[in-house]
């Protein structure tokens, strides 16, 4: 077990989850591109923290994330 963040793993795991399961990605989302990739993989929600805290414009970052569509 490592603490290395790997969003590719989340994409692979999503493919193995049964239909009807609510999928939530909880780590390693560095920005809107990562979040969109996870949404495209079938995730219903993403937990975003550090990327908002470190953003030069958190308001814009939240807006971009809120605009994501599946």
N, C-alpha and C positions, 0 to 999 in steps of 0.2 A: 504494500500500500504506500502510495506517495501522495503528496499534497500538490502535485503538478496539475494544473487546470488544463483540461483538454475538451474543448467543445465538440471536436470530432467524435469523441466517445458518446456524447449526448445524441448526436445525429445517428450514430450506429444503433444505440439502445432504442431510440424511438421506433425504428423499423421492426424491432422485436416485440413491442408492446401491443397487446390486443386492442382491437377497436373498442370504443366506449370508455377507455381509460383516460382520465384527465391527465395530460402530460404537462409537467412544470419543470423547466430548466432553472437550476438554482445557483449556478456559479460560472464565473469566467466570461460573462458577457461584457465585452469591452466597448461596445457601441452598437449603433443601429444596424450595422452590417451583420454582426454576430447574432443579434436578436432576430433579424429577418431570416437568416439561415436556419435558425431553430424553429421559427414559425413555419417556414417552408418544409421542414422535416416533420411537422405534425404537432409541435408543442402548442399548447393553448395559452400558456403564460410563461413569462421569464422573470426571474428575480434579478433586478439590476441595482447595484449599490455604488461600488467604487467608481464606475465610469461617470456617474452623476456628480459625485463628490469632487472628482478631479477635473470635471469639465470646466472650460473657461466660460461657458454659458449654460448652466443647468436648465434654465427655462427652455432654451432651444432644444437641448438634448431630450428633455421630457416630451416636448412637442413632437419631435421626430419619432420617438419610441411609440407615442400614442397613435401616430398615423400609420403604424404597421398594419398590414392586412394579410390574411391568410389566403 
